[in-house]
Amino acid sequence: MTKTEVLKRIEELTPRELKIVEEVLESLRHQEQERPRQKVSIRGKFAHVPTSSEEFNRRKQEEIDLEDRRWR
């Protein structure tokens, strides 16, 4: 529904219906104001991990090399 269509339908409302719409809008406005905005972190639960993917790959290669040495 477009804004124009909404406005047209609002113009057709009875005073009682208009009051209900007003109350709903006010309720929505209060809900938005009461809800705190949360900051989103890409790192999330891994924020404590200080390494990059390159560092991870380096450590994994060290583990592979160590395993290879054990089997020789």
MOHU-V879391 format. One record per run of one state. SS is the DSSP state (@ for helix, = for strand, . for the rest). FROM is the first residue (numbers start at 0). TO is the last residue. Records with the same first field share a line. If there is no record, write none. Layout:
SS=FROM-TO, FROM-TO
This chain:
.=0-1, 11-13, 34-42, 46-51, 70-71
@=2-10, 14-33, 43-45, 52-69
